[in-house]
């Protein structure tokens, strides 16, 4: 990994002191990335090339390493449960990714079995197969996949997931770079048809934070994850409006810890410190860093 072993060990100690100080048994991180190694390497290559989907920004990957190293590090941090956020960028890819993710979950019991989807003719079939195989959470990436989440081909899948109560982490905000179908309006159309869909808006919906908080106000099953939000890196280009902090506090039972590990340009600890410095109190931190996800996923 890019960090030295000693530095990683020191950081792990700090992370553990953070959650121990809150009286928690550990952390639950709903937004971590594990995928087939050759796919992940291509993702890292894209970050290294400062591609347009990341706004052309310099974005060093802090936690490069083999799969076993990365899972071991999360455990060293005290992350009790995490996800394998993976996503297709073209038709015919999702079913294959779901097969890999099912195998990863079998050999990684602290990973919440993750699956994904794409608007294509057989999406309803393979989403049902994934749910029946035990998928606990889905990932949808509207920006990378360049699709409208309200696409008619996805309606059976959203209905099935709403009925099954399986959460969907959706990258639907327009940060770090907008896509044709990013933003709150397409998501609002999905929720109008499927109001019981357990949607987790990735990255707090940056930069449309307040619009997505509004969807959470309107729909009881809408949640948001903290991934990269409030960090120095994100605040430099898409700051969270301080006027919205009272709304963030009021929705404290529906905010979930997410990190984007390993694809983050700063230490894992920084996401936790960024949440702490919001000043919303220890009860809020306990809920966000563990209790909300524990309740949602029965962990």
Rosetta silent file (secondary structure, phi, psi, omega in degrees, C-alpha in Angstrom):
SEQUENCE: XXXXXXXXXXXXXXXXXXXXXXXXXXXXXXXXXXXXXXXXXXXXXXXXXXXXXXXXXXXXXXXXXXXXXXXXXXXXXXXXXXXXXXXXXXXXXXXXXXXXXXXXXXXXXXXXXXXXXXXXXXXXXXXXXXXXXXXXXXXXXXXXXXXXXXXXXXXXXXXXXXXXXXXXXXXXXXXXXXXXXXXXXXXXXXXXXXXXXXXXXXXXXXXXXXXXXXXXXXXXXXXXXXXXXXXXXXXXXXXXXXXXXXXXXXXXXXXXXXXXXXXXXXXXXXXXXXXXXXXXXXXXXXXXXXXXXXXXXXX
SCORE:     score description
SCORE:     0.000 S_00000001
   1 L     0.000  162.365 -176.094    0.000    0.000    0.000 S_00000001
   2 L   -67.871  -28.333  177.032    1.052    3.605   -0.482 S_00000001
   3 L   -83.560  149.761  175.511    1.236    4.127    3.286 S_00000001
   4 L   -71.372  158.896 -178.902    4.032    2.506    5.273 S_00000001
   5 H   -61.081  -39.439 -179.566    3.124   -0.403    7.527 S_00000001
   6 H   -64.454  -42.778 -179.473    3.985    1.634   10.611 S_00000001
   7 H   -65.365  -39.451  178.540    1.807    4.545    9.495 S_00000001
   8 H   -64.402  -41.872  178.107   -1.084    2.212    8.738 S_00000001
   9 H   -63.225  -38.414  177.478   -0.746    0.610   12.159 S_00000001
  10 H   -66.179  -41.803  178.823   -0.761    4.021   13.806 S_00000001
  11 H   -63.885  -42.150  179.938   -3.846    5.043   11.836 S_00000001
  12 H   -58.640  -40.041  176.906   -5.621    1.810   12.760 S_00000001
  13 H   -62.129  -40.516  178.878   -5.008    2.588   16.414 S_00000001
  14 H   -67.150  -40.625  178.010   -6.499    6.056   15.977 S_00000001
  15 H   -61.955  -44.584 -179.094   -9.548    4.688   14.162 S_00000001
  16 H   -65.433  -38.076  177.005  -10.148    2.161   16.923 S_00000001
  17 H   -64.732  -33.967  178.819   -9.782    4.840   19.586 S_00000001
  18 H   -59.693  -55.367 -175.821  -12.364    6.923   17.722 S_00000001
  19 H   -75.236  -29.174  176.345  -15.118    4.307   17.841 S_00000001
  20 H   -65.864  -36.464  178.256  -14.122    2.978   21.246 S_00000001
  21 H   -65.367  -21.580  176.491  -14.451    6.506   22.595 S_00000001
  22 L   -90.189   -2.227 -178.292  -18.043    6.516   21.370 S_00000001
  23 L    76.366   24.328 -178.454  -18.770    3.261   23.173 S_00000001
  24 L   -96.575  156.344  175.498  -19.270    1.387   19.901 S_00000001
  25 L   -81.120   -4.003 -177.266  -18.282   -2.217   19.091 S_00000001
  26 L   152.302 -164.548 -179.288  -16.768   -1.020   15.800 S_00000001
  27 E  -115.167  155.055  167.374  -17.823    0.662   12.567 S_00000001
  28 E  -123.788  120.830 -174.833  -20.158   -0.315    9.741 S_00000001
  29 L  -112.964  111.940 -174.190  -19.124    1.172    6.399 S_00000001
  30 L   -88.615    3.428 -176.213  -21.795    0.912    3.700 S_00000001
  31 L  -140.131   75.145  172.646  -19.650    2.278    0.859 S_00000001
  32 L  -122.776  152.412 -173.829  -16.433    0.352    0.268 S_00000001
  33 L  -110.075  119.837  166.626  -15.268   -0.994   -3.081 S_00000001
  34 L  -132.054  136.263 -178.744  -14.293   -4.563   -3.814 S_00000001
  35 L  -158.665  170.820  178.216  -14.507   -5.939   -7.338 S_00000001
  36 L   -50.554  139.195 -171.681  -12.602   -8.297   -9.614 S_00000001
  37 H   -56.486  -40.902 -178.088   -8.941   -7.318   -9.448 S_00000001
  38 H   -69.430  -28.764  175.739   -8.578   -6.537  -13.150 S_00000001
  39 H   -71.298  -44.394 -179.868  -11.681   -4.316  -12.987 S_00000001
  40 H   -62.658  -39.358  179.247  -10.403   -2.502   -9.911 S_00000001
  41 H   -62.802  -36.122  176.726   -7.012   -1.946  -11.562 S_00000001
  42 H   -67.184  -37.264  175.625   -8.793   -0.315  -14.502 S_00000001
  43 H   -61.783  -45.274  179.008  -10.662    1.922  -12.068 S_00000001
  44 H   -63.374  -38.866  176.873   -7.360    2.915  -10.476 S_00000001
  45 H   -59.694  -38.910  179.876   -5.874    3.583  -13.909 S_00000001
  46 H   -64.915  -43.664  177.060   -8.791    5.936  -14.588 S_00000001
  47 H   -62.475  -41.657 -179.483   -8.145    7.811  -11.345 S_00000001
  48 H   -63.102  -29.461 -178.796   -4.436    7.985  -12.163 S_00000001
  49 L   -87.067    3.146 -179.824   -5.294    9.514  -15.542 S_00000001
  50 L    53.736   49.725 -174.678   -7.453   12.241  -13.895 S_00000001
  51 L   -64.004  161.585 -176.529  -10.413   11.194  -16.064 S_00000001
  52 H   -62.866  -27.615 -179.974  -13.416   13.427  -16.735 S_00000001
  53 H   -68.917  -16.699  173.832  -15.750   11.386  -14.478 S_00000001
  54 H  -108.259   23.124  174.855  -13.670   12.542  -11.510 S_00000001
  55 L    70.847   17.202  179.948  -13.651   16.108  -12.762 S_00000001
  56 L    68.332   15.903 -176.287  -10.088   15.867  -14.068 S_00000001
  57 L   -82.928  154.782  169.716   -8.808   16.198  -10.494 S_00000001
  58 L   -72.194  125.193 -169.951   -5.627   14.744   -9.072 S_00000001
  59 L  -142.895   77.943  179.318   -6.872   11.793   -7.049 S_00000001
  60 L   -67.991  141.463  178.862   -4.202    9.541   -5.529 S_00000001
  61 L   -88.261  116.628 -174.333   -5.413    6.161   -4.259 S_00000001
  62 L   -73.573  -36.164 -170.542   -4.365    5.873   -0.619 S_00000001
  63 L  -115.867   56.769  171.375   -4.969    2.166   -0.096 S_00000001
  64 L   -68.998  146.171  179.240   -3.589    0.324   -3.091 S_00000001
  65 L   162.481  172.216  177.990   -2.907   -3.281   -2.334 S_00000001
  66 L   -72.389  160.364 -177.787   -4.079   -6.798   -2.913 S_00000001
  67 H   -52.943  -45.850 -177.887   -7.604   -7.812   -1.933 S_00000001
  68 H   -63.147  -36.930  177.608   -6.435   -9.698    1.155 S_00000001
  69 H   -64.362  -40.799 -176.197   -4.452   -6.671    2.350 S_00000001
  70 H   -71.222  -40.622  176.795   -7.449   -4.397    1.967 S_00000001
  71 H   -66.330  -39.114  178.952   -9.875   -6.663    3.800 S_00000001
  72 H   -63.026  -37.488 -178.957   -7.311   -7.158    6.577 S_00000001
  73 H   -67.473  -42.786  176.715   -6.907   -3.399    6.928 S_00000001
  74 H   -59.059  -40.866  178.051  -10.651   -2.800    7.303 S_00000001
  75 H   -65.712  -38.063  177.674  -10.698   -5.428   10.029 S_00000001
  76 H   -63.774  -34.831  175.850   -7.698   -3.770   11.678 S_00000001
  77 H   -68.969  -18.137 -176.434   -9.665   -0.512   11.637 S_00000001
  78 L    89.096   25.401  176.298  -12.489   -2.319   13.416 S_00000001
  79 E   -81.206  110.244 -173.120  -14.954   -2.194   10.531 S_00000001
  80 E   -77.385  -27.883  178.305  -17.414   -4.927   11.516 S_00000001
  81 E  -149.975  143.114 -179.449  -19.310   -4.939    8.220 S_00000001
  82 E  -148.152  179.613 -174.649  -18.591   -3.422    4.823 S_00000001
  83 E  -123.225  170.901  175.663  -19.754   -3.684    1.218 S_00000001
  84 L  -120.694   68.518 -177.878  -18.382   -4.604   -2.198 S_00000001
  85 L   -61.762  115.182  178.960  -19.665   -1.658   -4.226 S_00000001
  86 L  -140.208  156.501 -169.505  -19.253   -2.638   -7.879 S_00000001
  87 L  -158.860  144.466  177.335  -21.016   -1.409  -10.977 S_00000001
  88 L   -88.384  154.701  173.714  -21.267   -1.998  -14.734 S_00000001
  89 L  -116.114    6.184  179.447  -20.649    0.636  -17.369 S_00000001
  90 L  -158.578  163.192  178.932  -22.245   -1.293  -20.234 S_00000001
  91 L   -61.904  154.943  174.816  -24.877   -3.975  -20.911 S_00000001
  92 L    80.211    4.858 -175.149  -24.047   -7.615  -20.221 S_00000001
  93 L  -104.085  -29.898 -171.595  -21.683   -6.854  -17.353 S_00000001
  94 H   -64.644  -43.258 -177.666  -23.899   -6.799  -14.254 S_00000001
  95 H   -61.067  -41.960  178.562  -24.724  -10.513  -14.094 S_00000001
  96 H   -63.756  -43.903  177.542  -21.022  -11.404  -14.262 S_00000001
  97 H   -61.860  -38.651  179.461  -20.168   -8.879  -11.537 S_00000001
  98 H   -64.640  -35.639  176.734  -22.955  -10.282   -9.371 S_00000001
  99 H   -64.511  -43.054  177.632  -21.480  -13.753   -9.689 S_00000001
 100 H   -63.045  -44.953 -176.658  -18.097  -12.486   -8.541 S_00000001
 101 H   -64.619  -36.233  177.496  -19.663  -10.544   -5.653 S_00000001
 102 H   -63.389  -41.187  178.143  -21.608  -13.587   -4.450 S_00000001
 103 H   -66.994  -40.522  178.847  -18.368  -15.576   -4.303 S_00000001
 104 H   -61.238  -42.358  179.712  -16.593  -12.710   -2.525 S_00000001
 105 H   -64.649  -36.201  179.285  -19.360  -12.589    0.093 S_00000001
 106 H   -63.778  -38.070 -177.767  -19.098  -16.355    0.648 S_00000001
 107 H   -94.831    1.074 -178.528  -15.376  -16.099    1.399 S_00000001
 108 L  -134.995   80.803 -169.948  -15.634  -12.777    3.246 S_00000001
 109 L   -63.779  -20.204  177.712  -18.311  -13.153    5.937 S_00000001
 110 L   -87.187    1.478  173.722  -17.976   -9.568    7.202 S_00000001
 111 E   -92.130  128.542  172.565  -18.858   -8.235    3.741 S_00000001
 112 E   -69.196  122.104 -177.771  -22.528   -7.521    3.141 S_00000001
 113 L   -54.131  115.280 -173.741  -23.382   -9.485   -0.006 S_00000001
 114 E  -109.230  147.166  175.022  -23.519   -6.775   -2.678 S_00000001
 115 E  -139.815  174.964 -178.007  -25.012   -6.844   -6.177 S_00000001
 116 E  -143.986 -179.485 -176.506  -25.554   -4.378   -9.003 S_00000001
 117 L  -158.752  166.736 -178.680  -27.780   -3.713  -12.013 S_00000001
 118 L  -154.759  146.083  179.912  -28.022   -1.964  -15.375 S_00000001
 119 L   -70.591  102.326 -178.534  -30.999   -1.084  -17.608 S_00000001
 120 L  -154.618  164.186 -170.636  -31.160   -4.086  -19.951 S_00000001
 121 L   -56.971  -34.848 -174.859  -33.778   -6.679  -20.904 S_00000001
 122 L   -97.775   14.529 -175.223  -32.820   -9.308  -18.302 S_00000001
 123 H   -60.620  -39.927  179.756  -32.287   -6.947  -15.358 S_00000001
 124 H   -62.643  -37.121 -178.878  -35.421   -8.099  -13.529 S_00000001
 125 H   -66.879  -50.638 -175.016  -34.322  -11.737  -13.834 S_00000001
 126 H   -76.870  -23.291  172.833  -30.807  -11.344  -12.505 S_00000001
 127 H   -66.974  -43.947  177.074  -31.844   -8.927   -9.755 S_00000001
 128 H   -61.586  -42.835  178.533  -34.338  -11.532   -8.529 S_00000001
 129 H   -60.256  -41.667 -179.630  -31.651  -14.222   -8.743 S_00000001
 130 H   -65.909  -42.291  178.592  -29.266  -12.055   -6.696 S_00000001
 131 H   -63.241  -44.486  179.442  -31.883  -11.362   -4.031 S_00000001
 132 H   -65.420  -26.152  177.925  -32.760  -15.047   -3.807 S_00000001
 133 L   -83.011   -2.557  174.552  -29.027  -15.812   -3.494 S_00000001
 134 L   107.009   13.144  178.666  -28.852  -13.563   -0.445 S_00000001
 135 L   -58.686  131.841 -177.329  -27.829  -10.121   -1.725 S_00000001
 136 L  -102.085  -18.833 -176.928  -28.161   -7.619    1.136 S_00000001
 137 E  -156.901  146.490  177.260  -27.458   -4.386   -0.756 S_00000001
 138 E  -115.293  153.917  174.470  -27.292   -3.178   -4.380 S_00000001
 139 E  -117.735  131.578  173.928  -25.112   -0.558   -6.001 S_00000001
 140 E  -126.112  128.916 -177.849  -26.352    1.677   -8.834 S_00000001
 141 E  -120.631   92.427 -175.226  -23.970    4.158  -10.453 S_00000001
 142 H   -65.548  -35.262 -177.925  -25.962    6.586  -12.575 S_00000001
 143 H   -69.955  -54.815 -178.486  -22.923    8.684  -13.477 S_00000001
 144 H   -66.520  -42.525 -179.293  -20.596    5.893  -14.649 S_00000001
 145 H   -73.028  -17.076  178.099  -23.404    3.848  -16.206 S_00000001
 146 L    54.562   45.897  178.841  -24.784    6.960  -17.951 S_00000001
 147 L  -128.893  157.917  176.322  -28.395    5.797  -17.571 S_00000001
 148 L   -82.225  120.536  179.476  -31.623    7.278  -16.317 S_00000001
 149 L   -63.180  -17.544  177.412  -32.572    5.548  -13.042 S_00000001
 150 L   -91.015    9.691  176.163  -36.209    6.022  -14.066 S_00000001
 151 L   -51.381  134.535 -177.513  -35.625    3.981  -17.256 S_00000001
 152 H   -57.786  -31.586 -178.917  -38.638    1.734  -17.825 S_00000001
 153 H   -65.236  -21.979 -179.107  -36.415   -1.334  -18.024 S_00000001
 154 H   -89.261  -11.560 -173.825  -35.435   -0.796  -14.389 S_00000001
 155 H   -58.641  -43.517  177.666  -38.968   -0.485  -13.010 S_00000001
 156 H   -61.344  -36.699 -179.734  -39.433   -4.237  -12.287 S_00000001
 157 H   -67.052  -45.133  178.751  -36.070   -4.284  -10.482 S_00000001
 158 H   -62.230  -41.049  179.065  -36.905   -1.262   -8.320 S_00000001
 159 H   -62.753  -42.463  179.492  -40.278   -2.781   -7.487 S_00000001
 160 H   -63.793  -43.784 -178.962  -38.712   -6.097   -6.535 S_00000001
 161 H   -68.016  -37.434  176.424  -36.080   -4.434   -4.337 S_00000001
 162 H   -63.075  -43.672 -179.244  -38.691   -2.242   -2.662 S_00000001
 163 H   -65.948  -38.112 -178.292  -40.848   -5.287   -1.932 S_00000001
 164 H   -80.751  -13.789 -178.933  -37.857   -7.266   -0.625 S_00000001
 165 L    72.082   25.875 -179.937  -36.608   -4.354    1.493 S_00000001
 166 L   -90.670  121.644 -178.254  -33.113   -4.587    0.011 S_00000001
 167 E   -67.731  153.620  176.856  -31.307   -1.219    0.133 S_00000001
 168 E  -125.417  117.808  172.116  -29.768    0.378   -2.963 S_00000001
 169 E   -86.295  117.089 -174.781  -26.728    2.639   -2.692 S_00000001
 170 E  -119.702  122.551  170.042  -27.046    4.974   -5.660 S_00000001
 171 E   -82.809  101.154 -174.566  -24.459    7.426   -6.938 S_00000001
 172 L  -128.951   -8.096  174.191  -26.945    9.923   -8.319 S_00000001
 173 L   -73.896  167.695 -174.647  -25.573   13.325   -7.353 S_00000001
 174 L   -93.936   18.111  175.867  -23.700   15.433   -9.900 S_00000001
 175 L  -112.321  151.709    1.273  -20.343   15.321   -8.128 S_00000001
 176 L   -78.585   -8.445  175.408  -17.488   15.113   -8.735 S_00000001
 177 L  -144.379  139.234 -177.381  -18.641   15.635  -12.328 S_00000001
 178 L   -72.327  152.828  172.382  -22.212   15.778  -13.666 S_00000001
 179 L  -120.169  173.650 -177.342  -23.687   13.175  -15.968 S_00000001
 180 L   -60.376  -31.349 -174.116  -26.656   13.320  -18.314 S_00000001
 181 L  -119.202   16.796  176.796  -28.935   11.699  -15.729 S_00000001
 182 L   -82.681  166.701 -178.953  -27.436   12.804  -12.405 S_00000001
 183 L   107.852  169.790 -173.314  -29.235   15.085   -9.981 S_00000001
 184 H   -73.775  -26.016 -171.866  -32.365   14.778   -7.853 S_00000001
 185 H   -63.257  -48.180  177.719  -35.034   14.938  -10.569 S_00000001
 186 H   -61.597  -36.411  179.548  -34.559   11.419  -12.065 S_00000001
 187 H   -67.585  -38.581  177.710  -34.384    9.940   -8.555 S_00000001
 188 H   -60.111  -36.016  178.398  -37.564   11.760   -7.569 S_00000001
 189 H   -68.374  -36.504  175.661  -39.322   10.068  -10.496 S_00000001
 190 H   -63.430  -46.820 -176.662  -38.140    6.650   -9.265 S_00000001
 191 H   -68.769  -29.925  177.151  -39.365    7.349   -5.737 S_00000001
 192 H   -62.105  -33.340  179.314  -42.723    8.630   -6.955 S_00000001
 193 H   -89.122  -26.809 -175.802  -43.320    5.149   -8.410 S_00000001
 194 L  -133.214   68.825 -173.320  -41.556    3.177   -5.665 S_00000001
 195 L   -65.793  -16.986  179.297  -41.910    5.177   -2.428 S_00000001
 196 L   -94.594    4.531  178.308  -40.881    2.208   -0.264 S_00000001
 197 L   -63.412  127.956  179.456  -37.544    1.732   -2.067 S_00000001
 198 L   -82.797   80.608 -176.483  -34.765    1.759    0.521 S_00000001
 199 E   -88.829  129.886  172.391  -32.566    4.219   -1.318 S_00000001
 200 E  -111.412  110.133 -178.679  -29.194    5.236    0.120 S_00000001
 201 E   -77.409  116.696 -178.439  -27.974    8.357   -1.684 S_00000001
 202 H   -69.890  150.688  174.747  -24.196    8.057   -2.036 S_00000001
 203 H    59.202   26.477 -177.649  -21.905   10.953   -1.147 S_00000001
 204 H    57.905   16.061 -179.330  -24.794   12.782    0.551 S_00000001
 205 H    75.478   20.316 -175.730  -25.916   13.596   -3.006 S_00000001
 206 L   -55.470  140.638    0.397  -23.074   16.069   -3.532 S_00000001
 207 L   -91.245    2.937 -177.598  -23.292   18.783   -4.705 S_00000001
 208 L   -87.968   48.778 -174.681  -27.124   18.754   -4.564 S_00000001
 209 H   -52.060  -50.892 -172.615  -27.035   18.094   -0.824 S_00000001
 210 H   -69.761  -33.826  176.510  -30.146   20.030    0.098 S_00000001
 211 H   -63.235  -42.013 -179.605  -32.253   18.599   -2.720 S_00000001
 212 H   -74.849  -31.992  170.887  -31.467   15.056   -1.606 S_00000001
 213 H   -61.094  -35.211  176.873  -32.080   15.929    2.037 S_00000001
 214 H   -63.156  -38.398  176.894  -35.467   17.094    0.774 S_00000001
 215 H   -65.899  -36.055  176.573  -36.133   13.654   -0.715 S_00000001
 216 H   -67.567  -33.788  175.072  -35.255   12.124    2.661 S_00000001
 217 H   -63.661  -35.291 -173.200  -37.732   14.506    4.298 S_00000001
 218 H   -84.500  -33.269 -174.553  -40.403   13.354    1.864 S_00000001
 219 L  -121.247  121.976 -173.836  -39.722    9.593    1.824 S_00000001
 220 L   -65.041  -23.443 -176.951  -39.180    7.661    5.039 S_00000001
 221 L   -96.346    6.072  176.308  -37.009    5.002    3.402 S_00000001
 222 L   -86.777  130.477  177.123  -34.511    7.418    1.836 S_00000001
 223 E  -127.217  169.228  177.971  -31.121    7.519    3.531 S_00000001
 224 E  -134.946  143.649  174.075  -27.807    9.164    2.680 S_00000001
 225 E  -104.969  156.229 -170.799  -24.235    7.976    3.129 S_00000001
 226 L   -84.853    2.211 -168.445  -21.381   10.214    4.183 S_00000001
 227 L   -45.815  113.937  177.266  -18.909    9.032    1.543 S_00000001
 228 L    69.384  -14.690 -179.771  -16.276   11.761    1.057 S_00000001
 229 L   -65.030  146.497  175.787  -18.692   14.453    2.252 S_00000001
 230 L    75.156   -8.260  178.702  -17.378   16.983    4.773 S_00000001
 231 L   -73.907  161.467  177.799  -13.721   16.018    4.135 S_00000001
 232 H   -58.065  -38.951 -178.588  -11.160   18.671    3.272 S_00000001
 233 H   -61.120  -50.017 -178.342  -10.928   17.188   -0.229 S_00000001
 234 H   -71.948  -36.910 -178.545  -14.676   17.466   -0.933 S_00000001
 235 H   -63.806  -24.303 -179.012  -15.107   20.780    0.866 S_00000001
 236 H   -69.836  -27.771 -177.283  -12.573   22.340   -1.494 S_00000001
 237 H  -122.047  -18.072  178.649  -14.782   21.830   -4.549 S_00000001
 238 L  -148.816   72.231 -174.770  -18.290   21.088   -3.254 S_00000001
 239 L   -65.950  142.586  174.849  -18.763   22.380    0.308 S_00000001
 240 L   -75.198  129.747 -177.706  -21.714   21.235    2.370 S_00000001
 241 L   -68.312  124.096 -177.163  -23.885   24.285    3.158 S_00000001
 242 H   -63.324  -24.314  178.056  -23.686   25.076    6.853 S_00000001
 243 H   -65.856  -17.576 -178.534  -27.290   26.261    6.819 S_00000001
 244 H   -91.450   -1.037 -178.898  -28.264   22.612    6.236 S_00000001
 245 H   -59.100  -39.770  177.043  -26.591   21.288    9.398 S_00000001
 246 H   -61.278  -34.678  177.472  -29.841   21.375   11.428 S_00000001
 247 H   -68.757  -38.172  177.111  -31.500   19.220    8.740 S_00000001
 248 H   -62.884  -41.022  177.953  -28.557   16.836    8.861 S_00000001
 249 H   -65.208  -42.427 -177.794  -28.938   16.592   12.620 S_00000001
 250 H   -65.880  -28.073  179.581  -32.688   16.008   12.368 S_00000001
 251 L   -96.541   24.774 -174.945  -32.123   13.149    9.917 S_00000001
 252 H   -59.678  -20.700  178.188  -29.521   11.543   12.158 S_00000001
 253 H   -84.384   -1.486 -178.629  -31.336    8.198   12.122 S_00000001
 254 H  -130.033   22.632  172.871  -30.976    7.978    8.319 S_00000001
 255 E  -108.941  131.820 -175.139  -27.357    8.976    7.744 S_00000001
 256 E  -121.870  142.780  176.018  -24.916    6.087    7.266 S_00000001
 257 L   -65.735  128.949  169.822  -21.134    5.955    7.332 S_00000001
 258 L  -138.729  151.017 -174.778  -19.544    5.536    3.908 S_00000001
 259 L  -127.944  -30.821 -170.226  -15.901    6.032    2.997 S_00000001
 260 L    77.244   10.984  174.746  -15.131    4.979   -0.634 S_00000001
 261 L   -51.592  135.455    4.740  -12.261    2.845    0.700 S_00000001
 262 L   -93.881    4.313 -167.948   -9.827    2.082   -0.891 S_00000001
 263 L   -88.268   46.721 -176.507  -10.315    4.763   -3.567 S_00000001
 264 L  -116.672  144.916 -176.597   -9.804    7.785   -1.346 S_00000001
 265 L   -92.877   29.774 -179.375   -7.108   10.469   -1.624 S_00000001
 266 L  -160.999  169.564  179.866   -6.613   10.793    2.157 S_00000001
 267 L   -67.388  150.673  178.446   -6.454    8.514    5.223 S_00000001
 268 H   -55.593  -39.260 -178.412   -9.576    6.622    6.310 S_00000001
 269 H   -56.934  -31.320 -175.606   -9.399    8.364    9.675 S_00000001
 270 H   -62.534  -35.527  177.667   -9.999   11.739    8.022 S_00000001
 271 H   -61.589  -40.404  179.897  -13.603   10.820    7.100 S_00000001
 272 H   -67.869  -43.425  178.404  -14.316   10.074   10.763 S_00000001
 273 H   -64.751  -35.276  178.358  -12.685   13.281   11.961 S_00000001
 274 H   -64.484  -37.089  175.719  -14.658   15.229    9.353 S_00000001
 275 H   -68.080  -41.391 -178.666  -17.888   13.852   10.798 S_00000001
 276 H   -61.651  -41.346 -174.946  -16.741   14.617   14.327 S_00000001
 277 L   -74.799   -5.518  172.653  -15.927   18.237   13.565 S_00000001
 278 L   -64.857  -23.108  176.464  -19.496   18.872   12.365 S_00000001
 279 L    74.177   29.013 -177.421  -20.271   19.216   16.067 S_00000001
 280 L   -92.582    1.423  171.513  -23.544   17.263   15.967 S_00000001
 281 L    98.611  162.089 -175.970  -22.774   15.295   19.117 S_00000001
 282 H   -70.727  -34.414  177.580  -21.837   11.786   20.173 S_00000001
 283 H   -61.235  -42.331  178.725  -25.343   10.351   19.842 S_00000001
 284 H   -63.520  -44.601  179.676  -25.385   11.459   16.201 S_00000001
 285 H   -63.360  -41.632  178.382  -21.924    9.979   15.603 S_00000001
 286 H   -60.756  -43.291  179.787  -22.877    6.673   17.211 S_00000001
 287 H   -63.622  -46.695 -175.301  -25.949    6.421   15.010 S_00000001
 288 H   -69.342  -42.907 -172.497  -24.101    7.337   11.810 S_00000001
 289 H   -81.640  -14.987 -178.662  -20.974    5.266   12.371 S_00000001
 290 H  -151.846  -57.520 -163.086  -22.684    2.086   13.498 S_00000001
 291 H   -64.636  -39.330 -178.741  -26.227    1.968   14.861 S_00000001
 292 H   -63.037  -44.996  179.897  -28.215    3.069   11.802 S_00000001
 293 H   -70.618  -35.812  177.812  -26.560    0.506    9.551 S_00000001
 294 H   -60.172  -40.533  178.221  -26.733   -2.178   12.250 S_00000001
 295 H   -68.783  -43.027 -177.542  -30.487   -1.681   12.403 S_00000001
 296 H   -65.108  -39.819 -173.968  -30.886   -1.589    8.617 S_00000001
 297 H  -105.628    2.653  179.207  -28.842   -4.718    7.966 S_00000001
 298 L    64.984   36.210 -179.324  -29.473   -6.612   11.189 S_00000001
 299 L  -108.433    0.000    0.000  -25.783   -6.535   12.143 S_00000001
